[in-house]
């Protein structure tokens, strides 16, 4: 359970960083 939650948080963090990088590149 903890491992799944940790993995989900890691994927969410990567998604946020990716979106942030894309927004930063566009603006």
N, C-alpha and C positions, 0 to 999 in steps of 0.2 A: 504493500500500500504506500509506504513512504517513498519507495523507489519510483513508483509510478508518478506520484505527486511531484517529486524532485525533477523527474524527466520532463513532465508537463511544464513546470516552471521554467526549465532550461530552454525548452522549445519556444515558450512564450517570450522569453527574454531575447532570443535570437530574432524572433519575428519583429519585436519592437525595435531592435537595433537596425534591422534591415530596412524597416519602414522609415526610421529616422534618417538613415543614410540616404535613402532615395529622396526624401523631402529636402534634405540638406543639399543634395546635388541639383535638384530642380530649382531651388531658390538660392 
